Amino acid sequence: MKYYVYIIYSASLDSYYKGQTSCLEERLSRHNSGYEKSTCNGTPWKLVWSTTKSTRGEALILEKKLKNLSREKTLAFIKKYS
């Protein structure tokens, strides 16, 4: 099974959200349907970066690192790895 680590962007909030999932398409749908409490105010969300990891543990480690980045470093990360 593959696990996805992703960054999505909300233009209405001018904000980034970082997460991980085993089904990226379903997770994006949940974010954009307003189903997720943490992102319901920012719809629509646009996928701006993603990668795959072979284990959930690896995905969680990368997600935690991304969540600790400042906005400036998040933007630099997206630019560097897109």
Biopython code that builds the backbone (N, CA, C, O; Angstrom):
import numpy as np
from Bio.PDB.StructureBuilder import StructureBuilder

atoms = [
    (1, "MET", "N", (0.845, -1.189, 0.000)),
    (1, "MET", "CA", (0.000, 0.000, 0.000)),
    (1, "MET", "C", (0.887, 1.248, 0.000)),
    (1, "MET", "O", (1.927, 1.286, 0.658)),
    (2, "LYS", "N", (0.461, 2.256, -0.742)),
    (2, "LYS", "CA", (1.179, 3.529, -0.779)),
    (2, "LYS", "C", (0.480, 4.530, 0.139)),
    (2, "LYS", "O", (-0.736, 4.485, 0.323)),
    (3, "TYR", "N", (1.259, 5.415, 0.697)),
    (3, "TYR", "CA", (0.729, 6.500, 1.521)),
    (3, "TYR", "C", (1.169, 7.818, 0.905)),
    (3, "TYR", "O", (2.291, 7.948, 0.416)),
    (4, "TYR", "N", (0.285, 8.776, 0.936)),
    (4, "TYR", "CA", (0.533, 10.070, 0.318)),
    (4, "TYR", "C", (0.715, 11.136, 1.395)),
    (4, "TYR", "O", (-0.006, 11.168, 2.392)),
    (5, "VAL", "N", (1.681, 11.990, 1.172)),
    (5, "VAL", "CA", (1.860, 13.186, 1.984)),
    (5, "VAL", "C", (1.577, 14.339, 1.026)),
    (5, "VAL", "O", (2.078, 14.349, -0.099)),
    (6, "TYR", "N", (0.776, 15.310, 1.465)),
    (6, "TYR", "CA", (0.327, 16.331, 0.528)),
    (6, "TYR", "C", (0.243, 17.711, 1.174)),
    (6, "TYR", "O", (0.175, 17.853, 2.395)),
    (7, "ILE", "N", (0.251, 18.715, 0.308)),
    (7, "ILE", "CA", (0.018, 20.098, 0.715)),
    (7, "ILE", "C", (-1.090, 20.626, -0.178)),
    (7, "ILE", "O", (-1.015, 20.533, -1.403)),
    (8, "ILE", "N", (-2.124, 21.183, 0.451)),
    (8, "ILE", "CA", (-3.211, 21.804, -0.303)),
    (8, "ILE", "C", (-3.260, 23.290, 0.060)),
    (8, "ILE", "O", (-2.785, 23.703, 1.118)),
    (9, "TYR", "N", (-3.848, 24.083, -0.845)),
    (9, "TYR", "CA", (-3.884, 25.537, -0.670)),
    (9, "TYR", "C", (-5.303, 26.047, -0.820)),
    (9, "TYR", "O", (-6.041, 25.616, -1.706)),
    (10, "SER", "N", (-5.678, 26.966, 0.051)),
    (10, "SER", "CA", (-6.976, 27.641, -0.024)),
    (10, "SER", "C", (-6.746, 29.104, -0.375)),
    (10, "SER", "O", (-6.129, 29.841, 0.394)),
    (11, "ALA", "N", (-7.242, 29.528, -1.539)),
    (11, "ALA", "CA", (-7.105, 30.926, -1.949)),
    (11, "ALA", "C", (-7.955, 31.833, -1.058)),
    (11, "ALA", "O", (-7.548, 32.952, -0.746)),
    (12, "SER", "N", (-9.134, 31.354, -0.648)),
    (12, "SER", "CA", (-10.020, 32.192, 0.169)),
    (12, "SER", "C", (-9.413, 32.499, 1.541)),
    (12, "SER", "O", (-9.660, 33.567, 2.102)),
    (13, "LEU", "N", (-8.626, 31.576, 2.078)),
    (13, "LEU", "CA", (-7.954, 31.799, 3.366)),
    (13, "LEU", "C", (-6.498, 32.216, 3.191)),
    (13, "LEU", "O", (-5.854, 32.656, 4.144)),
    (14, "ASP", "N", (-5.976, 32.076, 1.959)),
    (14, "ASP", "CA", (-4.554, 32.257, 1.668)),
    (14, "ASP", "C", (-3.740, 31.424, 2.656)),
    (14, "ASP", "O", (-2.848, 31.924, 3.340)),
    (15, "SER", "N", (-4.082, 30.130, 2.704)),
    (15, "SER", "CA", (-3.517, 29.250, 3.713)),
    (15, "SER", "C", (-3.184, 27.879, 3.123)),
    (15, "SER", "O", (-3.809, 27.424, 2.165)),
    (16, "TYR", "N", (-2.180, 27.237, 3.723)),
    (16, "TYR", "CA", (-1.769, 25.898, 3.331)),
    (16, "TYR", "C", (-2.152, 24.904, 4.411)),
    (16, "TYR", "O", (-2.150, 25.225, 5.600)),
    (17, "TYR", "N", (-2.482, 23.683, 3.981)),
    (17, "TYR", "CA", (-2.766, 22.592, 4.912)),
    (17, "TYR", "C", (-1.918, 21.411, 4.478)),
    (17, "TYR", "O", (-1.825, 21.104, 3.290)),
    (18, "LYS", "N", (-1.294, 20.743, 5.457)),
    (18, "LYS", "CA", (-0.445, 19.586, 5.165)),
    (18, "LYS", "C", (-1.036, 18.360, 5.830)),
    (18, "LYS", "O", (-1.488, 18.422, 6.973)),
    (19, "GLY", "N", (-1.033, 17.238, 5.110)),
    (19, "GLY", "CA", (-1.595, 16.023, 5.663)),
    (19, "GLY", "C", (-1.035, 14.782, 5.001)),
    (19, "GLY", "O", (-0.187, 14.856, 4.112)),
    (20, "GLN", "N", (-1.533, 13.625, 5.460)),
    (20, "GLN", "CA", (-1.144, 12.343, 4.871)),
    (20, "GLN", "C", (-2.366, 11.439, 4.832)),
    (20, "GLN", "O", (-3.281, 11.569, 5.646)),
    (21, "THR", "N", (-2.364, 10.523, 3.874)),
    (21, "THR", "CA", (-3.517, 9.646, 3.670)),
    (21, "THR", "C", (-3.108, 8.439, 2.843)),
    (21, "THR", "O", (-2.050, 8.431, 2.215)),
    (22, "SER", "N", (-3.955, 7.425, 2.850)),
    (22, "SER", "CA", (-3.709, 6.276, 1.970)),
    (22, "SER", "C", (-4.483, 6.405, 0.662)),
    (22, "SER", "O", (-4.226, 5.657, -0.282)),
    (23, "CYS", "N", (-5.437, 7.353, 0.592)),
    (23, "CYS", "CA", (-6.213, 7.575, -0.637)),
    (23, "CYS", "C", (-6.342, 9.080, -0.887)),
    (23, "CYS", "O", (-7.232, 9.737, -0.347)),
    (24, "LEU", "N", (-5.454, 9.603, -1.701)),
    (24, "LEU", "CA", (-5.373, 11.045, -1.921)),
    (24, "LEU", "C", (-6.648, 11.617, -2.533)),
    (24, "LEU", "O", (-7.133, 12.660, -2.094)),
    (25, "GLU", "N", (-7.189, 10.949, -3.533)),
    (25, "GLU", "CA", (-8.388, 11.452, -4.207)),
    (25, "GLU", "C", (-9.565, 11.581, -3.228)),
    (25, "GLU", "O", (-10.265, 12.593, -3.216)),
    (26, "GLU", "N", (-9.769, 10.552, -2.420)),
    (26, "GLU", "CA", (-10.857, 10.571, -1.435)),
    (26, "GLU", "C", (-10.626, 11.656, -0.386)),
    (26, "GLU", "O", (-11.565, 12.337, 0.026)),
    (27, "ARG", "N", (-9.388, 11.811, 0.039)),
    (27, "ARG", "CA", (-9.066, 12.811, 1.063)),
    (27, "ARG", "C", (-9.303, 14.215, 0.547)),
    (27, "ARG", "O", (-9.841, 15.051, 1.273)),
    (28, "LEU", "N", (-8.913, 14.496, -0.689)),
    (28, "LEU", "CA", (-9.157, 15.817, -1.277)),
    (28, "LEU", "C", (-10.648, 16.098, -1.373)),
    (28, "LEU", "O", (-11.098, 17.216, -1.124)),
    (29, "SER", "N", (-11.407, 15.070, -1.738)),
    (29, "SER", "CA", (-12.854, 15.202, -1.811)),
    (29, "SER", "C", (-13.427, 15.566, -0.442)),
    (29, "SER", "O", (-14.319, 16.408, -0.342)),
    (30, "ARG", "N", (-12.914, 14.933, 0.604)),
    (30, "ARG", "CA", (-13.382, 15.217, 1.965)),
    (30, "ARG", "C", (-13.051, 16.654, 2.371)),
    (30, "ARG", "O", (-13.866, 17.328, 3.002)),
    (31, "HIS", "N", (-11.856, 17.119, 2.009)),
    (31, "HIS", "CA", (-11.481, 18.505, 2.317)),
    (31, "HIS", "C", (-12.404, 19.477, 1.590)),
    (31, "HIS", "O", (-12.845, 20.467, 2.174)),
    (32, "ASN", "N", (-12.695, 19.206, 0.337)),
    (32, "ASN", "CA", (-13.481, 20.139, -0.472)),
    (32, "ASN", "C", (-14.985, 20.040, -0.251)),
    (32, "ASN", "O", (-15.728, 20.931, -0.664)),
    (33, "SER", "N", (-15.441, 18.981, 0.387)),
    (33, "SER", "CA", (-16.868, 18.856, 0.682)),
    (33, "SER", "C", (-17.236, 19.532, 1.995)),
    (33, "SER", "O", (-18.412, 19.616, 2.347)),
    (34, "GLY", "N", (-16.216, 20.020, 2.729)),
    (34, "GLY", "CA", (-16.469, 20.634, 4.022)),
    (34, "GLY", "C", (-16.608, 19.614, 5.136)),
    (34, "GLY", "O", (-16.977, 19.967, 6.256)),
    (35, "TYR", "N", (-16.316, 18.351, 4.845)),
    (35, "TYR", "CA", (-16.462, 17.271, 5.808)),
    (35, "TYR", "C", (-15.415, 17.327, 6.914)),
    (35, "TYR", "O", (-15.681, 16.939, 8.052)),
    (36, "GLU", "N", (-14.221, 17.813, 6.571)),
    (36, "GLU", "CA", (-13.135, 17.876, 7.552)),
    (36, "GLU", "C", (-13.202, 19.191, 8.323)),
    (36, "GLU", "O", (-13.170, 20.271, 7.733)),
    (37, "LYS", "N", (-13.293, 19.089, 9.645)),
    (37, "LYS", "CA", (-13.429, 20.269, 10.502)),
    (37, "LYS", "C", (-12.273, 21.256, 10.313)),
    (37, "LYS", "O", (-12.479, 22.470, 10.301)),
    (38, "SER", "N", (-11.064, 20.727, 10.166)),
    (38, "SER", "CA", (-9.885, 21.590, 10.077)),
    (38, "SER", "C", (-9.798, 22.383, 8.779)),
    (38, "SER", "O", (-9.074, 23.377, 8.718)),
    (39, "THR", "N", (-10.522, 21.965, 7.735)),
    (39, "THR", "CA", (-10.426, 22.655, 6.446)),
    (39, "THR", "C", (-11.775, 23.106, 5.896)),
    (39, "THR", "O", (-11.836, 23.585, 4.764)),
    (40, "CYS", "N", (-12.851, 22.968, 6.656)),
    (40, "CYS", "CA", (-14.192, 23.260, 6.118)),
    (40, "CYS", "C", (-14.376, 24.729, 5.743)),
    (40, "CYS", "O", (-15.190, 25.037, 4.872)),
    (41, "ASN", "N", (-13.642, 25.640, 6.375)),
    (41, "ASN", "CA", (-13.803, 27.064, 6.073)),
    (41, "ASN", "C", (-13.038, 27.524, 4.841)),
    (41, "ASN", "O", (-13.256, 28.641, 4.370)),
    (42, "GLY", "N", (-12.153, 26.700, 4.309)),
    (42, "GLY", "CA", (-11.293, 27.173, 3.232)),
    (42, "GLY", "C", (-11.595, 26.663, 1.845)),
    (42, "GLY", "O", (-10.789, 26.858, 0.935)),
    (43, "THR", "N", (-12.730, 26.015, 1.652)),
    (43, "THR", "CA", (-13.016, 25.428, 0.346)),
    (43, "THR", "C", (-13.126, 26.519, -0.720)),
    (43, "THR", "O", (-13.587, 27.619, -0.419)),
    (44, "PRO", "N", (-12.714, 26.239, -1.952)),
    (44, "PRO", "CA", (-12.114, 24.989, -2.416)),
    (44, "PRO", "C", (-10.616, 24.939, -2.122)),
    (44, "PRO", "O", (-9.931, 25.962, -2.111)),
    (45, "TRP", "N", (-10.129, 23.730, -1.885)),
    (45, "TRP", "CA", (-8.710, 23.488, -1.662)),
    (45, "TRP", "C", (-8.108, 22.922, -2.941)),
    (45, "TRP", "O", (-8.729, 22.110, -3.628)),
    (46, "LYS", "N", (-6.892, 23.360, -3.250)),
    (46, "LYS", "CA", (-6.202, 22.911, -4.464)),
    (46, "LYS", "C", (-4.924, 22.177, -4.060)),
    (46, "LYS", "O", (-4.149, 22.671, -3.241)),
    (47, "LEU", "N", (-4.714, 21.007, -4.633)),
    (47, "LEU", "CA", (-3.495, 20.248, -4.371)),
    (47, "LEU", "C", (-2.317, 20.968, -5.014)),
    (47, "LEU", "O", (-2.314, 21.194, -6.224)),
    (48, "VAL", "N", (-1.311, 21.333, -4.208)),
    (48, "VAL", "CA", (-0.145, 22.035, -4.753)),
    (48, "VAL", "C", (1.122, 21.189, -4.702)),
    (48, "VAL", "O", (2.100, 21.507, -5.378)),
    (49, "TRP", "N", (1.122, 20.101, -3.899)),
    (49, "TRP", "CA", (2.289, 19.231, -3.822)),
    (49, "TRP", "C", (1.887, 17.903, -3.190)),
    (49, "TRP", "O", (1.056, 17.864, -2.282)),
    (50, "SER", "N", (2.480, 16.818, -3.676)),
    (50, "SER", "CA", (2.273, 15.515, -3.028)),
    (50, "SER", "C", (3.426, 14.585, -3.364)),
    (50, "SER", "O", (4.131, 14.774, -4.355)),
    (51, "THR", "N", (3.603, 13.587, -2.527)),
    (51, "THR", "CA", (4.593, 12.538, -2.753)),
    (51, "THR", "C", (4.053, 11.258, -2.144)),
    (51, "THR", "O", (3.083, 11.278, -1.387)),
    (52, "THR", "N", (4.688, 10.145, -2.479)),
    (52, "THR", "CA", (4.257, 8.866, -1.905)),
    (52, "THR", "C", (5.356, 8.309, -1.004)),
    (52, "THR", "O", (6.545, 8.551, -1.210)),
    (53, "LYS", "N", (4.918, 7.564, -0.011)),
    (53, "LYS", "CA", (5.807, 6.857, 0.905)),
    (53, "LYS", "C", (5.325, 5.415, 0.980)),
    (53, "LYS", "O", (4.142, 5.135, 0.790)),
    (54, "SER", "N", (6.248, 4.507, 1.259)),
    (54, "SER", "CA", (5.877, 3.092, 1.254)),
    (54, "SER", "C", (5.244, 2.623, 2.559)),
    (54, "SER", "O", (4.587, 1.583, 2.587)),
    (55, "THR", "N", (5.437, 3.385, 3.651)),
    (55, "THR", "CA", (4.807, 3.006, 4.926)),
    (55, "THR", "C", (4.114, 4.211, 5.548)),
    (55, "THR", "O", (4.463, 5.358, 5.270)),
    (56, "ARG", "N", (3.136, 3.936, 6.386)),
    (56, "ARG", "CA", (2.433, 5.027, 7.075)),
    (56, "ARG", "C", (3.385, 5.751, 8.016)),
    (56, "ARG", "O", (3.296, 6.967, 8.186)),
    (57, "GLY", "N", (4.293, 5.001, 8.625)),
    (57, "GLY", "CA", (5.282, 5.611, 9.518)),
    (57, "GLY", "C", (6.117, 6.659, 8.811)),
    (57, "GLY", "O", (6.337, 7.745, 9.347)),
    (58, "GLU", "N", (6.585, 6.343, 7.608)),
    (58, "GLU", "CA", (7.366, 7.313, 6.823)),
    (58, "GLU", "C", (6.520, 8.532, 6.485)),
    (58, "GLU", "O", (6.998, 9.665, 6.546)),
    (59, "ALA", "N", (5.257, 8.293, 6.127)),
    (59, "ALA", "CA", (4.354, 9.393, 5.786)),
    (59, "ALA", "C", (4.124, 10.299, 6.990)),
    (59, "ALA", "O", (4.120, 11.523, 6.854)),
    (60, "LEU", "N", (3.935, 9.714, 8.155)),
    (60, "LEU", "CA", (3.701, 10.502, 9.371)),
    (60, "LEU", "C", (4.915, 11.344, 9.740)),
    (60, "LEU", "O", (4.772, 12.484, 10.180)),
    (61, "ILE", "N", (6.112, 10.783, 9.563)),
    (61, "ILE", "CA", (7.341, 11.528, 9.861)),
    (61, "ILE", "C", (7.458, 12.742, 8.943)),
    (61, "ILE", "O", (7.749, 13.844, 9.409)),
    (62, "LEU", "N", (7.234, 12.551, 7.647)),
    (62, "LEU", "CA", (7.315, 13.668, 6.704)),
    (62, "LEU", "C", (6.217, 14.686, 6.970)),
    (62, "LEU", "O", (6.472, 15.889, 6.925)),
    (63, "GLU", "N", (4.993, 14.225, 7.249)),
    (63, "GLU", "CA", (3.899, 15.147, 7.555)),
    (63, "GLU", "C", (4.263, 16.031, 8.746)),
    (63, "GLU", "O", (4.037, 17.241, 8.712)),
    (64, "LYS", "N", (4.818, 15.442, 9.786)),
    (64, "LYS", "CA", (5.194, 16.212, 10.976)),
    (64, "LYS", "C", (6.244, 17.262, 10.637)),
    (64, "LYS", "O", (6.167, 18.397, 11.109)),
    (65, "LYS", "N", (7.236, 16.880, 9.810)),
    (65, "LYS", "CA", (8.265, 17.838, 9.399)),
    (65, "LYS", "C", (7.641, 18.993, 8.625)),
    (65, "LYS", "O", (7.988, 20.152, 8.853)),
    (66, "LEU", "N", (6.713, 18.681, 7.704)),
    (66, "LEU", "CA", (6.070, 19.724, 6.906)),
    (66, "LEU", "C", (5.232, 20.646, 7.776)),
    (66, "LEU", "O", (5.243, 21.861, 7.580)),
    (67, "LYS", "N", (4.509, 20.084, 8.731)),
    (67, "LYS", "CA", (3.649, 20.893, 9.596)),
    (67, "LYS", "C", (4.452, 21.864, 10.457)),
    (67, "LYS", "O", (3.920, 22.878, 10.910)),
    (68, "ASN", "N", (5.730, 21.557, 10.685)),
    (68, "ASN", "CA", (6.585, 22.442, 11.480)),
    (68, "ASN", "C", (7.235, 23.552, 10.660)),
    (68, "ASN", "O", (7.906, 24.416, 11.224)),
    (69, "LEU", "N", (7.049, 23.545, 9.334)),
    (69, "LEU", "CA", (7.630, 24.590, 8.489)),
    (69, "LEU", "C", (6.830, 25.882, 8.596)),
    (69, "LEU", "O", (5.603, 25.867, 8.692)),
    (70, "SER", "N", (7.551, 26.997, 8.576)),
    (70, "SER", "CA", (6.885, 28.304, 8.497)),
    (70, "SER", "C", (6.268, 28.451, 7.104)),
    (70, "SER", "O", (6.544, 27.651, 6.210)),
    (71, "ARG", "N", (5.447, 29.457, 6.929)),
    (71, "ARG", "CA", (4.839, 29.708, 5.619)),
    (71, "ARG", "C", (5.925, 29.924, 4.567)),
    (71, "ARG", "O", (5.853, 29.379, 3.465)),
    (72, "GLU", "N", (6.927, 30.722, 4.919)),
    (72, "GLU", "CA", (8.023, 31.024, 3.995)),
    (72, "GLU", "C", (8.755, 29.744, 3.585)),
    (72, "GLU", "O", (9.050, 29.546, 2.407)),
    (73, "LYS", "N", (9.044, 28.889, 4.544)),
    (73, "LYS", "CA", (9.743, 27.642, 4.247)),
    (73, "LYS", "C", (8.841, 26.661, 3.503)),
    (73, "LYS", "O", (9.321, 25.864, 2.698)),
    (74, "THR", "N", (7.542, 26.716, 3.769)),
    (74, "THR", "CA", (6.592, 25.880, 3.018)),
    (74, "THR", "C", (6.614, 26.268, 1.543)),
    (74, "THR", "O", (6.666, 25.403, 0.669)),
    (75, "LEU", "N", (6.573, 27.563, 1.271)),
    (75, "LEU", "CA", (6.600, 28.043, -0.113)),
    (75, "LEU", "C", (7.898, 27.637, -0.800)),
    (75, "LEU", "O", (7.884, 27.220, -1.958)),
    (76, "ALA", "N", (9.019, 27.757, -0.094)),
    (76, "ALA", "CA", (10.318, 27.366, -0.657)),
    (76, "ALA", "C", (10.342, 25.858, -0.937)),
    (76, "ALA", "O", (10.871, 25.422, -1.960)),
    (77, "PHE", "N", (9.770, 25.071, -0.030)),
    (77, "PHE", "CA", (9.714, 23.624, -0.202)),
    (77, "PHE", "C", (8.902, 23.257, -1.445)),
    (77, "PHE", "O", (9.333, 22.433, -2.251)),
    (78, "ILE", "N", (7.732, 23.869, -1.596)),
    (78, "ILE", "CA", (6.869, 23.579, -2.761)),
    (78, "ILE", "C", (7.605, 23.941, -4.045)),
    (78, "ILE", "O", (7.584, 23.175, -5.009)),
    (79, "LYS", "N", (8.256, 25.106, -4.065)),
    (79, "LYS", "CA", (8.978, 25.552, -5.254)),
    (79, "LYS", "C", (10.122, 24.604, -5.590)),
    (79, "LYS", "O", (10.342, 24.283, -6.758)),
    (80, "LYS", "N", (10.848, 24.157, -4.574)),
    (80, "LYS", "CA", (12.006, 23.298, -4.790)),
    (80, "LYS", "C", (11.606, 21.905, -5.280)),
    (80, "LYS", "O", (12.280, 21.337, -6.139)),
    (81, "TYR", "N", (10.521, 21.354, -4.744)),
    (81, "TYR", "CA", (10.187, 19.953, -5.026)),
    (81, "TYR", "C", (9.013, 19.752, -5.986)),
    (81, "TYR", "O", (8.529, 18.632, -6.150)),
    (82, "SER", "N", (8.557, 20.830, -6.617)),
    (82, "SER", "CA", (7.464, 20.682, -7.595)),
    (82, "SER", "C", (8.015, 20.437, -8.983)),
    (82, "SER", "O", (7.248, 20.288, -9.935)),
]
sb = StructureBuilder()
sb.init_structure("model")
sb.init_model(0)
sb.init_chain("A")
sb.init_seg("    ")
for serial, (resi, resn, name, xyz) in enumerate(atoms, 1):
    if name == "N":
        sb.init_residue(resn, " ", resi, " ")
    sb.init_atom(name, np.array(xyz, "f"), 0.0, 1.0, " ", f" {name:<3s}", serial, name[0])
structure = sb.get_structure()
